[in-house]
Amino acid sequence: MANIVLEGVTKVYGQDILAVDNIDLEVREGEFMVLLGPSGCGKSTTLRMIAGLEEVTSGNLKINGEIVNDVDPADRDLAVVFQNYALYPHMTVERNLAFGLKLRKTPQEVIDRRIRDTTAMLGIDDLLDRRPSELSGGQQQRVALGRALVRDPEAFLLDEPLSNLDAKLRAAMRTELIKIHRMLGKTVVHVTHDQVEAMTMGERICIMREGRIIQVGPPLDVYRHPADSFVAGFLASPPMNLLKGKLAGHHGVNEVDFSAISMPVPRHRRAPLRRHAGSEVVVGIRPEDVHTEEPAEGVHHRVDITVVAVEVLGPEVILVADLGSGQEISVRQGPTFHAVAGARIPLYIDLEQIHFFEAESGLAILHGGASGPVRPELGSYLKEGGPEAPA
C-alpha cells in the first residue's frame, strides 16, 4: 500500500497556463481518495503527475516518504486505468492482461496464476480469447481494470474509468470497485466529475476548482459542512439552493431580506452573523430541508411560492418553485407529490438547517462567527484568505 503526499505541487504548461496551483494533499495508505471537480479543474493533471505521466513544475511528490519527482513512471509501482481503457486492439484479452507482467519479466507460472485469479474476480474468464473490438464497453472496462489488478501495484490511479458506461452499468461497477478495494486494501486515487461516484465510493473526497483544492474530508462531512458556496452548489443533485439576500434587523441581525420575501434568522445564529449586519449574503438551503407540509418538530418558516415545474423521477419528485425577484428553489419530495405549474402553495423551510456564505468570497459563515471550514480537517487545505469567489 502506498502513502502519497503532494507538497506545494504546481503544474504550469508553457509559459502561463496554470493547471495545478500549489496544492497540498495526503492520500493515506489503503485509502480510497476521490478527486472531484468540474472539467478543467486540474484533477486529471494531478493524477497524471502522481503517475509520472506529467512532470511536476514545482513542489514535491512523495510516495512512501520518498520524493519521486524524477522517478520514471515504470518504477513508481502504480497502475493507471484510463477513461478510454487504452487496451491494445491487436491483442486478445489474455495478452492484454499479461503484457505488463511480461515486460517486467514475471515468471510465466505467476502470470498464469494472477490472470486466473483476476479474471475470476471480475467475471471475465470466458473472454480471454477475444479482442477489444469484440467486447462491450463494460467488458472493456473490466479488462482495463484487470490489467491493473494483475500487476498487484502499490496503488491504483483511476482516471474517470466509469464515464463511458451507461447509467445501469456505471452503478454496478461502482459497487464492484468498492468490493475490490475492500478485498485488496490497496490505496486508490479516483478522478471523477460525478458527485454520486464521489459520495458513494470515496472514504474522503478532495474537491478541486481552477487548479486549487477547496475542501477535503469524508463525503458526508463535506456535504453537511461545505467550506464555501462553490462546494455547496457543486455537491449533490439537485444541489443546495443558493439564494442572494441581505442581513437586516433593527438591533443586530434577525432576518434575511430576499426582496420578494424575508426569512427570520434562528436566534442561535444571530450573534455570529452580527458582524455581517447590513451585508449581502448567500443563503444555502438543501432541497430536502424544505417541505410542502409543516413538520411537527423543528423550527420552520412558511413562504408562499409559485410552482414553476414538477420533475417526476420515479422514486422522488423535484419541485421547482419561484420565490419572486427571479430566484427559484428546488425542493425534494416523495413520489406521490403532485402540483400544477402556476399554482400557489406554501413551503416550510427548516431554519435549523440553513447555511450562510459571504457574498463576495463565498466562504461559509460559521456558527462561531468565523468564515471558513467547520473543522480543521475539512479546511486544512484551504489557502490563506479562502478560495476565490465562485463565478
C-alpha positions in Angstrom: 0.0 0.0 0.0 1.2 3.5 -0.8 1.2 6.7 1.1 1.1 9.6 -1.4 1.9 13.1 -0.4 1.8 16.3 -2.5 3.6 19.3 -1.0 3.1 22.6 -2.8 2.7 20.8 -6.1 2.2 23.1 -9.1 1.9 22.3 -12.8 2.3 25.0 -15.5 2.0 24.3 -19.2 4.1 26.6 -21.5 4.7 30.0 -20.0 1.5 30.9 -18.3 -1.1 28.1 -18.3 -1.5 27.2 -14.6 -3.2 23.8 -14.4 -2.5 22.9 -10.8 -1.8 25.7 -8.2 0.4 24.9 -5.2 -1.7 22.1 -3.7 -1.0 20.1 -0.6 -2.7 16.7 -0.2 -2.0 13.4 1.6 -3.6 10.1 0.4 -3.2 7.7 3.3 -2.2 4.0 3.0 -5.1 1.9 1.8 -7.4 4.9 1.4 -10.0 5.4 -1.4 -9.5 9.1 -2.2 -11.7 10.7 -4.8 -10.6 13.9 -6.7 -13.8 15.6 -7.6 -14.4 18.8 -9.6 -15.7 20.2 -12.9 -13.9 19.8 -16.2 -10.6 21.7 -16.3 -10.2 21.9 -12.5 -6.8 20.1 -12.6 -7.9 16.7 -11.1 -6.7 14.6 -14.0 -3.4 16.6 -14.3 -2.9 15.9 -10.6 -3.4 12.2 -11.1 -1.1 12.2 -14.1 1.6 13.9 -12.0 1.2 11.2 -9.4 1.6 8.5 -12.1 4.6 10.3 -13.6 3.0 10.9 -16.9 3.3 14.7 -16.3 6.3 16.5 -14.8 5.9 18.5 -11.6 6.7 22.1 -12.3 7.4 22.9 -8.6 6.8 21.3 -5.2 7.4 17.7 -4.1 5.6 14.5 -4.8 6.3 11.7 -2.3 5.4 8.0 -2.4 6.0 6.2 0.9 8.2 9.1 2.1 10.4 9.2 -1.0 10.5 12.1 -3.4 9.6 10.7 -6.8 9.5 13.9 -9.0 12.2 12.5 -11.2 11.4 8.8 -10.9 10.3 7.0 -14.1 6.6 6.0 -14.2 7.6 2.4 -14.6 9.5 2.5 -11.3 6.7 4.0 -9.2 4.8 0.7 -8.9 1.4 2.4 -9.7 -1.3 1.1 -12.0 -3.4 3.5 -14.1 -6.8 2.9 -15.5 -7.7 5.4 -18.2 -11.0 6.8 -19.3 -10.7 5.3 -22.8 -9.3 2.0 -21.3 -6.2 2.1 -23.6 -6.4 -1.6 -24.5 -4.1 -3.0 -27.2 -6.6 -3.6 -30.1 -4.5 -6.3 -31.8 -4.1 -8.4 -28.6 -6.5 -10.8 -27.0 -7.8 -10.2 -23.5 -5.3 -12.7 -22.2 -2.4 -11.0 -23.9 -3.6 -7.5 -22.8 -3.6 -8.8 -19.2 -0.2 -10.4 -19.4 1.6 -7.7 -21.3 2.8 -5.5 -18.4 3.9 -8.6 -16.4 5.9 -9.9 -19.3 7.7 -6.5 -19.6 8.7 -6.9 -16.0 10.0 -10.5 -16.8 7.5 -12.0 -14.4 7.7 -15.9 -14.4 5.0 -17.4 -16.6 3.5 -19.5 -13.8 3.0 -16.3 -11.8 1.4 -14.6 -14.8 -1.0 -17.5 -15.3 -2.0 -17.6 -11.7 -2.6 -13.8 -11.5 -4.6 -13.8 -14.7 -6.7 -16.7 -13.5 -7.4 -15.1 -10.1 -8.1 -11.7 -11.6 -10.5 -12.8 -14.4 -12.4 -15.0 -11.9 -12.8 -11.9 -9.6 -14.0 -9.7 -12.4 -16.1 -12.4 -14.2 -14.3 -12.1 -17.5 -12.6 -15.6 -17.5 -14.7 -16.5 -20.6 -13.4 -13.6 -22.6 -9.7 -14.4 -22.7 -9.6 -15.3 -26.4 -11.5 -12.2 -27.6 -10.0 -8.9 -28.8 -11.2 -5.4 -27.5 -13.3 -4.8 -30.7 -15.4 -7.9 -29.8 -16.2 -6.6 -26.3 -18.9 -4.3 -24.9 -18.0 -1.1 -23.1 -18.5 -2.8 -19.8 -16.3 -5.7 -20.7 -13.6 -3.5 -21.9 -13.7 -1.6 -18.7 -13.3 -4.8 -16.7 -10.4 -5.8 -18.8 -8.7 -2.5 -18.3 -9.3 -2.8 -14.5 -8.0 -6.4 -14.7 -4.8 -5.3 -16.4 -4.2 -3.0 -13.4 -5.1 -5.7 -10.9 -2.8 -8.4 -12.2 0.2 -6.2 -11.6 -0.5 -6.1 -7.8 0.8 -2.5 -7.6 1.3 -0.2 -4.5 -1.7 1.9 -5.6 -4.4 2.3 -8.3 -4.9 5.5 -10.2 -8.3 5.7 -11.8 -9.0 8.5 -14.3 -12.8 8.6 -14.8 -13.0 4.9 -15.6 -16.8 4.7 -15.5 -17.6 7.8 -17.6 -18.1 5.8 -20.8 -20.6 3.4 -19.3 -24.4 3.6 -19.3 -26.1 4.5 -16.1 -27.1 1.0 -15.0 -23.6 -0.5 -15.7 -22.0 2.5 -14.1 -23.9 1.9 -10.9 -23.0 -1.8 -10.9 -19.3 -1.0 -11.5 -19.3 1.5 -8.6 -20.3 -1.4 -6.3 -17.6 -3.7 -7.9 -14.9 -1.2 -7.4 -15.9 -0.7 -3.7 -15.8 -4.5 -3.2 -12.4 -4.8 -4.9 -11.0 -2.0 -2.7 -12.2 -3.7 0.5 -10.9 -7.0 -0.7 -7.4 -5.8 -1.6 -7.0 -2.9 0.8 -4.8 -1.0 -1.7 -4.5 2.8 -2.0 -6.9 4.2 -4.7 -7.0 7.7 -6.2 -10.1 8.0 -8.3 -10.8 11.0 -10.5 -14.4 11.9 -11.4 -16.7 14.8 -12.1 -19.7 12.7 -10.9 -20.9 13.6 -7.5 -22.7 10.3 -7.0 -19.4 8.4 -7.6 -17.7 10.7 -5.1 -20.3 10.3 -2.4 -20.7 6.6 -2.7 -17.1 5.5 -3.3 -14.8 7.8 -1.5 -13.6 7.4 2.0 -12.5 11.1 1.6 -13.2 13.4 -1.2 -11.0 16.3 -2.4 -12.9 19.0 -4.2 -10.9 21.0 -6.8 -11.6 24.2 -8.7 -9.4 26.1 -11.1 -6.3 24.1 -10.1 -6.8 24.6 -6.4 -8.0 22.3 -3.6 -11.1 23.8 -2.0 -12.1 21.2 0.6 -11.0 17.7 1.7 -13.0 15.4 4.1 -15.3 12.5 4.4 -18.2 12.8 1.9 -21.0 13.3 4.4 -18.9 15.9 6.3 -18.3 17.9 3.2 -21.9 17.6 2.2 -23.1 18.8 5.6 -20.5 21.5 6.2 -19.4 22.9 2.8 -16.5 25.3 3.1 -17.8 27.7 0.6 -20.7 28.3 -1.8 -18.9 26.6 -4.7 -18.8 23.3 -2.8 -22.3 23.7 -1.6 -23.6 24.3 -5.1 -21.5 21.5 -6.7 -22.1 18.5 -4.5 -25.4 16.5 -4.8 -28.1 16.6 -7.4 -30.1 18.7 -7.2 -27.5 20.9 -5.4 -28.0 23.2 -2.5 -30.2 26.2 -3.3 -28.1 29.3 -3.1 -30.2 32.5 -2.6 -29.0 36.1 -2.6 -30.2 38.1 0.3 -29.3 40.8 2.8 -29.0 40.6 6.6 -31.3 43.0 8.2 -32.8 43.9 11.6 -33.4 46.8 13.9 -30.9 45.7 16.6 -28.3 43.3 15.1 -29.5 40.6 12.7 -32.9 39.0 12.9 -33.9 38.3 9.3 -32.7 37.8 5.7 -34.3 40.1 3.1 -34.7 38.4 -0.3 -36.6 41.4 -1.8 -39.8 39.5 -2.6 -39.8 37.6 0.7 -38.0 37.7 4.0 -36.9 34.9 6.4 -36.1 35.0 10.1 -32.6 34.1 11.3 -32.7 31.5 14.1 -31.8 33.1 17.5 -28.6 31.0 18.0 -27.3 32.2 14.6 -27.9 35.9 15.2 -24.8 36.6 17.3 -22.3 35.0 14.8 -23.9 36.9 12.0 -23.9 40.3 13.7 -20.6 41.4 12.2 -22.2 40.9 8.8 -25.3 43.0 9.5 -26.4 45.0 6.5 -24.2 42.9 4.2 -25.2 40.9 1.2 -25.0 37.1 1.9 -25.8 33.9 0.1 -28.2 31.6 2.0 -27.9 27.9 1.3 -30.9 25.6 1.6 -30.8 21.9 0.8 -33.8 20.6 -1.3 -34.5 18.0 1.4 -34.8 20.7 4.1 -37.9 22.3 2.5 -41.3 20.7 3.0 -44.8 21.2 1.5 -46.4 20.4 4.8 -45.3 21.8 8.1 -43.4 19.2 10.1 -44.5 18.6 13.7 -40.9 19.1 15.0 -38.3 21.7 14.5 -38.4 25.4 13.6 -39.8 26.1 10.2 -40.7 29.2 8.3 -43.6 29.4 5.8 -43.2 31.0 2.4 -45.9 31.1 -0.3 -44.4 30.2 -3.7 -45.5 29.7 -7.3 -44.9 26.3 -8.9 -42.6 26.5 -11.9 -42.1 22.9 -12.8 -42.5 19.4 -11.3 -39.9 16.8 -12.3 -41.1 13.3 -11.8 -38.1 11.0 -11.4 -39.8 7.8 -10.1 -38.6 7.4 -6.5 -38.8 11.1 -5.9 -40.2 14.3 -7.3 -38.3 17.6 -7.7 -40.5 20.7 -7.3 -39.1 23.9 -8.8 -40.6 27.0 -7.2 -40.5 30.7 -7.8 -39.7 32.8 -4.7 -40.1 36.0 -6.5 -37.5 38.5 -7.8 -36.2 35.9 -10.2 -35.0 33.5 -7.6 -36.0 29.8 -7.8 -35.7 27.0 -5.3 -35.6 23.2 -5.8 -37.5 21.0 -3.3 -37.1 17.2 -3.0 -40.5 15.5 -2.5 -41.8 11.9 -2.3 -43.0 10.0 -5.3 -46.7 10.8 -4.7 -46.3 14.6 -4.7 -48.3 16.4 -7.4 -48.7 20.1 -8.3 -49.7 22.1 -11.3 -47.4 24.8 -12.8 -48.6 28.2 -11.9 -50.3 27.1 -8.6 -49.6 28.9 -5.4 -48.7 26.6 -2.5 -46.9 27.1 0.9 -43.4 25.8 1.6 -41.9 25.3 5.1 -38.1 25.9 5.3 -36.2 24.2 8.1 -34.4 27.1 9.7 -32.1 24.8 11.7 -30.5 23.5 8.5 -29.8 26.7 6.6 -26.3 27.8 5.7 -24.8 31.3 5.3 -22.0 32.3 3.0 -20.2 35.6 2.4 -21.4 37.1 -0.9 -18.0 38.3 -2.1 -15.6 35.4 -1.0 -18.2 32.6 -1.0 -16.8 31.4 2.4 -19.1 29.7 4.9 -20.1 31.9 7.8 -19.9 29.5 10.8 -21.9 29.2 14.0 -18.9 30.6 15.8 -18.9 33.8 13.7 -15.8 33.0 11.7 -15.7 32.3 7.9 -14.3 29.1 6.5 -14.4 25.4 7.3 -16.2 23.9 10.2 -13.4 21.6 11.5 -9.7 21.7 10.9 -9.6 18.5 8.8 -12.2 19.9 6.4 -10.3 23.1 5.8 -6.7 22.2 6.2 -6.2 22.6 2.5 -7.9 25.9 2.1 -5.5 28.7 1.2 -4.9 31.7 3.4 -7.8 34.0 3.0 -10.0 31.3 1.4 -10.8 30.3 -2.2 -11.6 32.7 -4.9 -15.2 33.8 -5.2 -17.4 31.5 -7.2 -18.1 32.6 -10.7 
